[in-house]
């Protein structure tokens, strides 16, 4: 079942389904596990690998960078989006960064509010 169709740079249409996106995300995550120096930044490395693959297919996803102050330190997440929807994203961490505070042609920067973090820590998500 096709969940998304994207137009490439040369105006070709490529069907992208959830199953294929999950496979691509798993492969990138697996490859990133061979590089111990980036274990704490696997989402960024995986996103860059997927972005490179997507560019080779003529797709131009945007890189998204989310940051917030966590309970003990700064936390972050990197993911890709294509046509305004998550692309090859395995986690739902994007919900932790609801505020877009900057963007360029290729990168969106997101921020998570401290108030949401304290709600999460207290278990009050309703």
Secondary structure by P-SEA (a helix, b strand, c coil): ccccccccccbbbbbbcaaaaaaaaaaaaaaaaaccccccaaaaaaaaaaaaaaaaacbbbbbbbbbbbcccccccccccccccccccccccccccccccccccccbbbbbbbaaaaaaaaacccc
